[in-house]
Amino acid sequence: MRKLLFILILFLICACGSKQIPEWKDTSARQLENYKYYFLTDKEGTSEPHFVKAKKAIARSNDLNLLGTVYLTRYALHVSIVENFDDTDFLRINKLQPNAKNFSYYNFIKGNFHTADYNLLPAHYSKLLKPAQDKDLATAVREISSIDDPLSRLVACGVWVKYLPYDDNILQIAINTAADNGWGRPLFAYLTRLQQYYLDHQETVKATSIKDRLELLKK
Amino acid sequence: MAGGKIRGLMSLSREFKVGLFIVLTTIVILLSLLYLAYEKGFFEKVFTFTLSSKSGDGFTEGMPVVFSGFNIGKVHELELNDKGIVLIRIKIPERHVKWVKNDSTFILYRPLIGASRIIVTTNNLYSPQLPENKIPEIEIVNDINDVITKVPPLIEKITLIAANLETLSSNLANPKGDFNRLLNNVTRVTDNLDNILKKVDKMADKADSQLFGKDGTLPQINNILKDIIGKLEKLNTTVDNINKISQEASEGMKDFSTLRSDIDDTVNAIDDVVNKLDDLISSKKDPEFKTP
């Protein structure tokens, strides 16, 4: 009984000591995470309202840099599944309140490797700039594999596949990453890419195998 | 006394009485003749005027001189002078001389039918009288010559028409001529038209039977329309039911907003509790917004 009372008091002390997080920040963070999750798990219809809520919550803070980050997150997710994105909103934000870090990230996911600033990019992407400029596939595979964060790894794969010559190794990294995390949408996107890659390289057996796999998985 | 005078006359001789009768009769006859001569203008003064013409053709002695359609005189004599000019002397009685003035014109009119005459035309009746020594020239109006001059072009035209008629008749008569070919074509066209009309007639018959026949389109349409009307009547009931349902639903929907606000309140309350619990239980960190 004494032990229980002690733990309860400790809880209360911890609770009183913890800093209060602004509601908009908490909401937007949660909604953005939900958006990412539903997007990657191939539930776009469900994901979209979360993005809108995240955006509206951040809009209440009057912070255009954060709003830009939210839009860049959205674009990065599209790049991670090798899709195009409409960058109008981010460019409007950047015109109104330029942010070098955000703009550098934008250049990276847009495939403008010569314009992207090495110092302003996250470290795992900075290492990819040189191989991207040199189109060094072997180094890129190594660097991408070394990225710890699975979503960042997937975005790196997407950038490379979207803008540079790729091989089945990179596609396989993306497929493994998506599969490990249960992200259906990138999984199907990269499996389709891999099937097309094998077809382009006259490896019909492998292509057929991937096709059968896709059919089974989507069934 | 009177009886004495009568007795005196009775006593005159028979010879004396006959002689007296003859003398008186002769006197009456002479007086009658004199009156007749007077009336005929025998004692009237006659004026003579001389007219001239380049040709004496058409002039005859005794030819009437006419003013406004009335005879006022006549040609007395014709004469050819030294210069080859024909002089025509006309005599106008005194009572008609007033129509012949200084500015009068004289025209020899030779009609196509009827006798020739000299026509006097006077524009101004107040102008002075024509002097007897003045010789005005006669103008000639010759209907016959005019007609003759007009005849040749007319004949030419008639000849041309005749030639055209001949061409036309030969064309009509020629079996291979344009007219006959046209007729043949018309016959063919008529035959074709006849065939077409027969076909159209058949088509009309068919259309008639298809449209208005027992199993035609219109009876079928009628049946369909009747069917539709029957179904629409049934639908009326359905629509009424739908209206009732929608009214009821609309009334029910009024409560939805209240219900929604209740749900929102409950969810918010639960969210608050969860957040407070989260704050109490976990040491929540300030979220960091980073691009993936």
Boltz contact constraints between the chains, C-beta under 6 A:
constraints:
  - contact:
      token1: [A, 15]
      token2: [B, 280]
      max_distance: 6.0
  - contact:
      token1: [A, 18]
      token2: [B, 283]
      max_distance: 6.0
  - contact:
      token1: [A, 21]
      token2: [B, 286]
      max_distance: 6.0
  - contact:
      token1: [A, 25]
      token2: [B, 287]
      max_distance: 6.0
  - contact:
      token1: [A, 29]
      token2: [B, 287]
      max_distance: 6.0
  - contact:
      token1: [A, 66]
      token2: [B, 289]
      max_distance: 6.0
  - contact:
      token1: [A, 69]
      token2: [B, 289]
      max_distance: 6.0
  - contact:
      token1: [A, 69]
      token2: [B, 291]
      max_distance: 6.0
  - contact:
      token1: [A, 72]
      token2: [B, 291]
      max_distance: 6.0
  - contact:
      token1: [A, 73]
      token2: [B, 291]
      max_distance: 6.0
  - contact:
      token1: [A, 76]
      token2: [B, 291]
      max_distance: 6.0
  - contact:
      token1: [A, 76]
      token2: [B, 292]
      max_distance: 6.0
  - contact:
      token1: [A, 105]
      token2: [B, 291]
      max_distance: 6.0
  - contact:
      token1: [A, 151]
      token2: [B, 292]
      max_distance: 6.0
  - contact:
      token1: [A, 152]
      token2: [B, 292]
      max_distance: 6.0
  - contact:
      token1: [A, 155]
      token2: [B, 292]
      max_distance: 6.0
